[in-house]
Amino acid sequence: MAIADYTTLDFSFGSKTVIGTGFGSNNAIAAGDTAYFNVVSGPVFGAVGGVHFSYSSAGQASNIDAGNSGAINVRGTDTLALAPSGPDHSFSNVTLDLGIVFGSATVSFLNSTGAVLAAFTENDFSGGGSLYFAGKFDAIRFKSSVLMNINSLTFTVNCFTAGTKIDTPSGPKNIENLAKGDFVTTMQGDAIEIQNIGRQTVFPTFQAPSLINPICIMKGALGYGFPSADLFMSSDHGIEIDGIIYTAGSLVNSDTIFQTRNWPVTNFNYYHIECAEHVLILANGVSVETFVDYTGRQDLFPNSKTQTPIKEMPLPRVSSASKVPKALIAHLGKQRAA
């Protein structure tokens, strides 16, 4: 990953940029500096708004630097803290691609109080230096005895937009009006308590629409009048059809299911619902999934110290359009057209 005036890291909502200008002649990031990921070019260090991380150094002021390898290098101990700080942020998947690691290295995920939720060492990193994690956290701490390269960092969430009607025991309610402790209705008709409502503010001005804009499933596109109204959700969010979970992005047919183009140019919020279990609930009448840790992180990294993940339902998952049965693709929208 080349470093010029700025460095690009990959997130689920698009490419964000760490501006090098203002960090010193060698692009060193000092303690107390903030590296914003909500811009695409130019020296906008100090800009307001958007998703960003704050770099904080527990040792020398230049622990994170450009080095000579073209990657962001960690020398010592540094923390990437989500801002604004507060309640832990929930993510269904975090992929961290590391380059060469010299000496010993540790990557820890911290909650808003600074407690370690999960800790991984160089022995846990899979081939190519990839590390995966899912759950709620507020910061990522890197510690290296010699040197650790950070190549990319990707976050994924499964979310709805405001206005989505979620079935509850007292009737459908807008997702933005739900709160922790409320109950929602599962596809089986049971009531289950909301453990957490996640909210992610997205700033389209600074990000490519193709990477952040929601998928629209038009009213009736799934047949038999479902969804009951246009349903907008993130590309990775799962929809249950005939016992199979399909991500919204995999069902795009550029007709009745498509990625939106004309979306608010200022900002909008994505919301997700987390329950004690991974269950199917109803959004605009459609069976959709709640927040889930897609893979058991303890299965991948048995030596890690991690919180108990939300286990995925034993249903097959399709995330690629090439894996969607042609018969299903042909069916989508037929009932609506009729």
Number of C-alpha atoms within 10 A of each C-alpha: 15 13 18 13 14 17 22 22 17 17 19 20 24 23 20 24 23 24 28 24 18 17 17 12 8 13 22 21 24 19 19 11 18 22 21 23 26 27 24 20 15 12 15 18 18 12 12 10 16 21 19 21 23 20 22 21 21 13 12 13 16 21 24 28 22 22 17 9 13 16 21 26 26 25 23 20 20 24 23 20 22 19 17 12 15 11 14 18 20 26 21 20 20 19 18 20 19 23 20 15 18 14 11 14 22 18 22 21 26 22 20 17 13 13 13 18 18 21 19 22 17 18 12 19 20 14 9 10 18 16 22 21 25 26 24 21 24 24 26 20 21 22 21 23 15 14 20 26 25 21 22 18 19 17 19 19 26 25 25 25 21 16 14 22 23 23 24 20 15 9 10 17 18 15 21 20 12 17 15 14 13 16 19 25 21 21 17 10 13 12 16 19 17 19 16 22 21 24 18 18 13 23 22 22 15 21 21 15 19 13 16 20 24 26 24 23 27 21 20 22 25 22 16 13 15 22 20 17 18 17 25 26 27 27 27 20 26 26 24 18 13 6 11 14 21 24 25 28 23 20 25 19 16 10 13 20 24 19 24 16 11 8 12 12 12 10 14 15 15 21 20 24 27 20 20 16 18 19 21 21 27 24 26 23 19 23 20 23 28 24 30 27 21 18 17 18 22 16 9 15 20 12 13 17 16 20 14 12 19 20 17 18 15 9 10 11 17 19 18 13 17 10 12 14 9 10 8 12 15 10 13 21 23 15 14 17 10 7
